[in-house]
Amino acid sequence: MNTFLIDYRDIQTPKKGFSRLFNDYSHEGQPHEKLTETFFHFDYLKEADYYKHLNQLLSRQYKRKELVDLLVRQNRRFGTAEKHIASIDRLGSSRCMLVVTGQQPGLFTGPVYSIYKALTAVLVAERQKEMFPEYDFIPLFWIEGEDHDFDESARTSLFDAGQVTQVTLDPWKRLPDQMLNCTAMGPGITETLSAFTSLLSENEQKEKIAAILGEFYTPDSSLELAFGRTMAFIFKNHPLLFLSASDPDFKKLAKDVFYRELATCPHTSHAVIEQSSLLETMGYQTQAKPRAVNLFYLNNHGQRMKIEQSSAESFTIVPERYRYSKHQMLEICDDHPEQFSPNVILRPLVQDHVLPVFAYIAGPGEIAYFAQYRKAYEHFGLNMPFIIPRGSFTLVEPAVSRIMDKVLQKTGRPNLSRKQIYHTAFHNLRVLQKNAISGAENHDFDTLLDKTELNIREEIAALSPTLVKLDPNLEQVLAGSVRQVEKVLAGIRQKTHRASRRKHDELVAQLEKAATGLFPADIPQERVVNIFYYINKYGWKILDDLAMMLRAHASESHIIMEL
């Protein structure tokens, strides 16, 4: 199994790559140091910060017994392996920390990067245990079931006959802005599952995958529950735990954050805006857009409704236009914290208030969000945990590997390595295609024909003086012969080019296939394709292979893995 590392900064596909902020954050150097000093509390590349963060976590008080009870109950519901549930008891000790990652539920787990995030959390926890054996580190996946973007969650994609095919679940009896954990998938999930499994190639894994997903994705289940149960099954051999933050018992633990946000708004937003402005002056783009109140109000149907600050002493629930005084809203929060839900800005603050988080495993977009939050954390008396980039992969199937072999042959550069071929593909795939096609068209034919024509002209020219002396009329005969030679060679040249084009039409098509395999829709593969496509073709062992590569290479570079 060949593996190659590509610098994130060299991934420049048309719609994606990685932002400048992520590139600077994930590489050692002055830009990284400036970012971490200004926008984060700890630098995950500095060993001294690990001891500092451990000491700070030890000094904080958490409601650990309540957390243990909550996680045991939830993980039994998700079907987490009992041997992993047994590890939850360790969280009762102040010397036990969490390595957290998370994602909103995805259809059949959604894009494969959710798997990469979970694996990275498992391996970072494993690595910290090796560094600090006197502590325990438990990986935890936060399932963001309160997300209300159904369209984003209810779709996934597979490769099919060299193209990307998307499978979607239509909403069933769903209200606008209703949270995913409140939405039953309905009878349409049966047809959606059938469409999904029909795209899987026929082999020994397909029947098992269909049975597993059929057990979890049922009409009366929510996307959140089905996602959690599927992830727990996938990670049954890896010590990963799961948390649903929509649980009313969890909301009780988060109440102080909700209360402070309502009591002090719009202070959190001002703190985020201050950091955002500083980021922009340094040339970085910002993503999170704060609101005056960074909370949603939940009605009896599980719909997330915006809370607007009507005045310094009143709030309005939108769109229903219910109006509450500040005192009334704080009373509701105190008595019924389950009626509130944090937005993208307040969610990590809730996480780090309730949980003893040593590190958060973040995708490129999340790292950009976190860079805006330092002042908000300080407003809530918190420090950010280590923010560690998730593992990032491109999985290269054998058919694409063989195309890369052909590219090496056709470019006519025998010293070009596989790694350089991939480097060119990830930096600018169109350049690789152009080079390979031009090499395949083999302009040596033109050189050979040019040389032949020149030789014939020279030979005829050499004959001319002698023949013209013999008969002056032969000069016209020789000139006509040159024109005939030019015409014949032009015809040969034209037919040669057509034959060359026909011969290498296949290579052009194969390069397009390789482009789709590496960057479907010009987007990094990990943001599109579902993990079950790979499990079906290459077996469950692929998870162990991914884990092995992450252990060897961590997450400082993008990993290209030939299957």
N, C-alpha and C positions, 0 to 999 in steps of 0.2 A: 504493500500500500504506500504509494508515493505521497509525500506531503510537502507543500511549499508555503512559505510565509510571504505575505505581501503587505508592505507598509500601507496603512489606511490612507495616507496622503496620495498614494498612487492609484487609488480607485476613483476613476473619473468618468463613469458611465453617464449617459446623457441625463437621466432623471434622478440621479441620486447620489452617489458617493457618500461622503461623510462631510459634515460641516467643518468649517475652519476651527470653531470652538472645540469640537470633539477631537480633531486632529491635534490641536495644541495640548489639550488635556491628557490625551493618551500617549504622549511622547515626552520623554525626559528633555529638559532644556529650559531656557529662560522663559519662553512663553508659558510653559506648564507651571513653572514656579510662580510667575506673576498671577496666573489664573487662580491657583490654589490659595495663595496668600490673600487675595482680594475677595474671592467669592466662595471659598469653602473653609471649613474649620480644621480639617485634617487632610494631609497629603498621603494618599495610599502608596506612594513610592518612597516615603521616608519611614525608616524603621522606628525612629524615636517617637513618631506620632502614634505608633501602635501601643506603646506602653502608656503614653499620656491618655489615650482614649479608654484603654482598659481601666485605668485608675478612676476616670470620671464616671464610667458606667458603674463601677463598684460603689461609688459614693451616692448614686441615685437610688431612690426607693421606687419599686414597682409592685403592683398587686399580683404577685407571682402565683399565689394559690388560685386566684380567680382565673388567671391565664391558663394554668395547668388544666383546671376543670373544663374551661371553654374549649381548649385545643383537643383534649381527649374526646369530648362529646362530638365536636365537629369532624375530627378525623375518622371516628367510627362511622359517621354518616357518609363520608366520602369513600370509605372502604380502604383507607390506608392500612398497610400491613401492620399486624400487631407488634412485630419486633420494632417498628418505627414508633408506634404509639407509646411503647414502653419507655422510649427515650424522653418523652415529654416530662416525666417526673423530675428529670434533671434541671428543668427550668425553675424548679422551686428554690434552687440555690442561687445566691448572688453571683457565683462564679460561672454561671451559664449565660452565654450571650447568643444572639440570633444573627444569622446571615440571611437577609431578606431579599427577595425579588418579587415581582408581581406583574400581572397583566389582566386586562379584562377577559372574560370568557370568549373563546373562539369556537366556531363550529368545527367539531372533530379535532379540537385543539388549535385550529387556525394556522397561521404561518409558522414555519419551523423555528423562528427565533424564540418563541416561547419555550421550546425545549432547550435551546441553547442557554437561555437565562436560567432555567431551573438547574441544568447541569453545572453551570458556572457557580451557582450558589452552593451546590453540594461540594464541589471541589475546593472552593474558597474556605468553607467550613472545615474541610479535611486538612487543608494547608495550615489554617490557624491553630488547629489542634496539635499539629506537629511542631509549630513554633512555640506554643504556650501549652504544654501538656497538663499544667495544673488547672486549666480552664476547660470548659466545654463550649462547643460551638455547634448550634443546630441550624440547618438550612430550612427556611420557611418560605413558602410561596403564597403571597397575598393575592387572593382571587377578587378582583375588583367587580363584584356582581352588582354594585350600585350604578355602574355605568349605564347610560340610557341610549347609547348609540347602537341600536339594534342592527342597522344595516351593515355597520362595520363588523360586528361580531358574528352575524349570521351568514357568513360566506367563507369559502376556502377554495384552494386551487390545487390541481394536479396536472402533471404532464400527461398528455395523451397524444400518441402518434406524432411526437415532435412538436406539439403545440401546447399552450397552457389553456386548460378548460376550467372555468369557475363553476362551483356548485353553490347555490344559495337556498336559504330557508325563508319562505315568505312568513310574515308575521300572522299570528292567529289571535283574534280577540285582544289585540294589544292597543292600549291607549297611548297617545302622544307622550313622550318623555317618561314612559314607564320604565322602571329599572329592570335589568336583565334577570335578576333573581326573583322578580315577581311575575315573569312572563312564562307561562307554559308554552312549550313548543308546538303543541297541537298535532292533529293527525297528519299535517304536511310533512312532518319529520320522517315518516315512513318512506315516502316517495323520495325525499331528499337523500336519505341514507342509501336507498337503492341506486339512485343516480351516482352517488359518490363511489360506492363499491363496484359499480359496473365499469368505472374507469380504471380500476386496478387490474393489472395484468394477471392472467390466470397462473397461479402457482400455489404451493402448499400453504402460504401464509394467508391468502385471501379469505378463505372460509373462516379462519380464526378471527381475523380482523372484523369481518362482518358480524360475527357472533358477539364479540366484545362491544362494538359500537351499538349493536342492536339492543344489548342489555342496558346500556346507559342512556342512549338517546331515544327516549320514549315520549309519546304524546303528552303525558301528564308531568313530565320533568321539565325543569327550567334549564336554560343554557348554562347557568352557573353551576347547578348540581351535576349536570352531565359532564361539563368540562372538568370539574373537580374529581369526579369518579374516574374519568378517563386518564387524567394526569396521575392519579394515585395508582392506577393499574400500570401505566407505563413505567413509573418510578418505584415499583414494588421492590426492586433490588437495590434501590438507592435511598438513603435515609432522609427523604424529603417529607416535610409536613406541610399542611395546608391550612389557610385561615380565610374565612369569609367575614369581611368587616361589616356586613349588613346585619349581623347577629345583634339582637337587642342587648344581650349581656356585654358584647363588645362596646356598644354605644355608651353604656354606663361608664365603662372605663375611660372613654374618650370625652366624657361630658365636660370636663374642665376646659378643654380646648374649644369646644363649641361655645361655652359660656363666655370665655375671654374674647373670642372673636366678635360675639354680639355686643359685649360690653365696651369694647375698645375700637370697633370699626369706625372709620376706615383705616386704622393704623397699619394693619397687615398689608393692605394694598399700597399704602404710601411706602412701606418698607420695600416691597417688591419693585415698585416703580423707581425708587432710588437706585437699587442694584441694576435694574434694567438700563437706566440711563447711563450708568457707569460702563456697563458692557458695551453699549452702543458707541460710546466715545472711544472705546478700544477697538472698534471695528467689527464687533461680533453682532450677529442677529439675535433677537430675543423671540421667544415663542409664547410664554405664558402671558395671558391678558387678565390681570386681576380685576375683581369687582369690588365695589364698596363693601359688600358682605360676601365672603367666600364660603358661604354655606347654601345648601338647598333646604327647602322645607318639604317634607314628605306628606302627601295626603293619604287618605285611607285606601287609595288604589295603587299606592307605590309609585306615584308620579313625582318626579323631582321638579319643584317649582322655585323660581328665583325669589330671593329675599332682597327687596330694595329698601334702602334707607331713605324714608320719606323726609325725615328731618332728624335733628340731633336726638330727638326723644321718641321717634316712632318708626315703624317698619311696615312695609306693604308686601303681601304675598302676591306674586305675579304668575299667571294672568288672572287669578280669581279675585284680585283686588281686596282681599281681606286685610284689614288694617289693625295693627296692634301697637300699643305703647311699648316703649323700651322695657318698662317694668313687666308688662304682661309677657313679652317675648322671652325675657330672662326666666320668668317663672315657668313657662312651658318647657324651656330647655332644661331647667333644673328637675322638673317632674317627669318629663318625657323626652330624654335625649334621643330615643329611637326615632323621633320624628324629624331628625336632622341628618344631613349627609354632606360631607366635605367635598369641595370641588378640587380641581387638579392642584391648586396651590395649597390648600389646607390638608390634603390627604397625607403627604409625607410628615407633616407636623403631628397629625393624629398618630400615625405609625410610630414615631419616635418618642411620643409622650407615653404611649401605652406599652410599647415593647422595648426590651433591652437590646437595641439594634447595634451590633458591632459594625456591620457593613451592609450597604445596599448595592445590589447588582443591577446596573442600569444600562439601558440601551443608549445609543447616541443622542436621540431626542430627549430622553429623560435627563441626561447629564446637562444638556442646555437648560432645561427647566430648573434643575437644582442650582445652577449658577445664579439664578435670580432670587434664591430663597434665603440666603444667609441672614440678612437683617430680619426677615420674618421669623426665623428660628430664634434669634436673640430676643425678639419681642415676647416669645413664649417661654423664655428661660431655658432654651434647649441648644445643644450643639448638634450639627449635622453628623451623621455617621461617616465612615469611609464610603465614598462613592466610587465603585470599582466597575470598569467597563465589562459588559458581558462578553462571552466568547462569540466569535463571528466566523462563520464557515461559508465556503462554497464547495458543494459536493459535486465531483466530476465523475459522471458515469463512464463506463468503458467505451461506449460509442463516441463520446466527445473526446476521450483520451486518444482514440485511434485517429480522429480528425486532427488532433494536435500533432500526432506523428506525421501525418501527411503534410501539414503545414511546414514542419521542420524540413521535410524532403523537398518541397516545392520552392521554398525560399532560396534554395541554393546556398545556404550558409550553414555548413556542417558543424561549425563551432558554436552555433546558437543552442543554448540549453533549453530544457523544458521550462525551467523557472523563468528564463527570459521571455519565452513565448507567452507564458501566463502573465508575466509582468506587462508585456505589451498589450495583451488582451484586456487587462483590468485598467490600464492607463488610458488606452484608446483602442477599443475593439475594431473600429473602422480602419485604422492604420494596419492592424494585423491582417484584416481581410484584403485590403488593397495590396499589401506586400505579397501575400500568398497567391492571389490571383495573377498579379503581374509576373510572379515567378513561374506560375503554372503555364502562362501563355508563351513563355520561352521565346524571348526575342532573339535568341541565337539563330532561328530560322531566317530572320531578316538579314542578319549579318552574313550568313552563308550565301543567301541569294544575291546580296549586294556584291559580295566578293566574286561570285560566279559571273555576274553581269560585267563587272569591271574587267575580269580576265578575258572574256570574249571580246569586249570592245578593244582591249589592248592587242589581242591576237589579230583581229581584223585590221586594226590600224597598222600593224606591222606588215601585213600583206600588201597594203595599199600601194606603196611606192613601186614595188616590182610589177604588180598586175597592171597598174595604170600605164607604165612604160610599154607593156605588151599591148594594151588596148585601152585608150582613154575612156571608152564607154563602160569599162568595168568599174569605174569609180561610182557610177550611179547604182550598179548592182550591189557593190559593197555597202553603200549607204542604206539601200533597201533591206539588206540582210541585217544590219544593225537594228533597224526599226522592227523587223520580224522577231529578232531575239528579244527586244524590249517587250514586245507584245506577249510572246510566249512566257517570259519570266514573270510578267505582271499577272498573267492567268495563274501560273503556279503559285505566286505569292498569295493571291486572293483565296485560292483553294486551300492553301496551307493554313491561312488564318482561320478559315471556316472550320477546318478539321480540328485545329487547336481549340477553338471555342467550344465545339461540340464535346471534345474530349474532356474539357474541364468545367462544363456546366454542372457536372456532379459535384465537383469541389466547391463551386459557388453555393450550391444548395446545402452541402454539408456544413459550410461555414455559417450559413444562416441558422442551421439546426444547432450548431455549437453556441451561437450567440443567444438563441432562445434558452438553451440549457444553462448557460452561465448567468444571463441577465434577462429573464423573461419580462417582456414589455419594457426593456431597458432599465429594469429595477433589480437591485441585488436579489438573488435567488431566495435568500433567507426571509425576505419580506413577502414572499408570494406562496411558495410551495408547502404543502402539508407533509408532516413527518410520516404519515402512513404510506405515502407513495414510496418512501425509501425503506420503511420496515417491510412492506410487501415484497419489494424486489430483492432486498439484501438481508432480510431477517432481523430479528430483535437484537442481534449482536451489534448492530450499527450503533446503538446507544453506548455500549462499552467501548467501541472504537472511538467515538466522539469524546468520551470521557478520557480515554488514554491520550488523545491528542491535546486536550486541554491541560492535562497534567504535565505534559511535556513542554507545551508552548505558552501556557497561561492565556492571557487575552490582550497582550500588547500589540499583536499583529493580526491581520485577517489570515485565516488558515484555509488553504486550498487542499482538499483531500480527494485524491483519486480513488474511487471505489473499486 
